[in-house]
């Protein structure tokens, strides 16, 4: 094999104009449809975990002392677990809403791409 030829072709491909702009647009639309749900889920999950941690610290009397703080910690922990539990259903609803919002554009663009090939 001629390695110089392969190397030259790989460099030429780097600088050649890209014709796959529809594929890039399709990926951007897909990302745009999924990003709000993903961003919310990570943020809400982190906040829920922090709430659980504060509740556990209060319940185990790492923060505060007495039975009152323990009860408050248990309540806060339960709230955190509830938030963590509803995170996935909220994600699914937000994802479905995002997909519904961009579905027509994505399907049309995918159809155009598949007809070209």
C-alpha positions, 0 to 999 in steps of 0.5 A: 500500500502507498501510505503517502496516498492514504495520508494525502487522502485523509488530509484532503478529506479534512479540508473538503467541504462537508455535504452532510449538513442535513445530518448535522441539522437532524442531530441538532434538532434531536439534541434540542428536543431532548436537552430540556428534559435531560437538564431538568432531570440532572438538576432536580436529581442533584437537588433531591440528593442534597435534600436527602443528605440534609435530612439524613444529617439531621436525623442522625444528629450530625447537624443539630441535636434533640428529638425535634431535629431528628423528626425534622430530618426524617421529614426532610429525608422523606421529601427528598426521597419523594422528589427523587422518586418522581424525577423519572416520571417528570423526565418522561413527560418532558421528553415526550413533550420535547419529542412532540414539539420537534417531531414534525421537523425531525421526521421531515428532515429524516425523510429527506435524508433517506430519499437522497441516498 
